[in-house]
Amino acid sequence: MSETSLRYTIVIQWSNEDDAYVVSLPEWGDLVHTHGDTYAEALQRGQELLELLVQSRRAHSEALPEPHVFA
């Protein structure tokens, strides 16, 4: 992945309903989620999903979303 794609936001939150850590990638839309039984697993799955999203967009010559940055 490029340096820019590593700057995307990964939000990890515990879900009592799912009994798992839920991962959101805000720049990619409200419906982009994954999960993990542990925080580490959730982070790994989030990173893997992010890589797949970036690869897919690049393969289809589609623009990548602008990363959110801390002001």
C-alpha positions as CSV (number, residue, x, y, z in Angstrom):
1,M,0.0,0.0,0.0
2,S,1.1,3.6,-0.6
3,E,1.9,6.0,2.2
4,T,-1.4,7.8,1.7
5,S,-3.5,4.6,2.0
6,L,-2.0,3.9,5.4
7,R,-3.5,7.2,6.7
8,Y,-7.1,6.0,6.6
9,T,-9.1,5.9,9.9
10,I,-9.8,2.6,11.6
11,V,-12.4,2.7,14.4
12,I,-12.6,-0.3,16.7
13,Q,-15.5,-0.5,19.2
14,W,-16.8,-3.2,21.4
15,S,-20.4,-4.4,20.5
16,N,-22.4,-6.1,23.2
17,E,-25.0,-7.1,20.6
18,D,-22.4,-8.9,18.4
19,D,-20.1,-9.9,21.4
20,A,-17.2,-8.8,19.3
21,Y,-15.0,-5.8,18.4
22,V,-16.5,-4.1,15.3
23,V,-14.3,-2.3,12.9
24,S,-15.4,0.7,10.8
25,L,-13.6,2.5,8.1
26,P,-15.3,5.9,8.0
27,E,-13.8,7.2,4.8
28,W,-15.2,4.2,2.9
29,G,-18.8,4.6,3.9
30,D,-21.2,3.7,6.6
31,L,-21.6,0.1,5.4
32,V,-17.9,-0.9,5.5
33,H,-17.3,-3.0,8.6
34,T,-15.6,-6.1,9.8
35,H,-15.1,-7.6,13.2
36,G,-12.9,-9.7,15.5
37,D,-13.1,-11.6,18.7
38,T,-10.1,-9.7,20.1
39,Y,-8.9,-6.2,19.6
40,A,-5.8,-7.4,17.8
41,E,-7.9,-9.6,15.5
42,A,-10.2,-6.7,14.8
43,L,-7.3,-4.5,13.9
44,Q,-5.8,-7.1,11.6
45,R,-9.1,-7.6,9.8
46,G,-9.5,-3.9,9.5
47,Q,-6.1,-3.5,7.9
48,E,-6.7,-6.4,5.6
49,L,-10.1,-5.0,4.5
50,L,-8.5,-1.6,3.9
51,E,-5.8,-3.2,1.7
52,L,-8.5,-5.0,-0.3
53,L,-10.5,-1.8,-0.7
54,V,-7.5,0.2,-1.9
55,Q,-6.4,-2.6,-4.3
56,S,-9.9,-2.9,-5.8
57,R,-10.2,0.8,-6.4
58,R,-6.8,0.9,-8.0
59,A,-7.5,-2.1,-10.2
60,H,-10.7,-0.4,-11.5
61,S,-8.9,3.0,-11.9
62,E,-11.3,4.5,-9.3
63,A,-10.4,7.4,-7.1
64,L,-9.5,6.7,-3.5
65,P,-11.4,8.6,-0.8
66,E,-9.6,11.4,0.9
67,P,-8.2,10.3,4.3
68,H,-9.4,12.2,7.3
69,V,-6.6,13.8,9.2
70,F,-6.4,15.0,12.8
71,A,-6.5,18.8,12.8
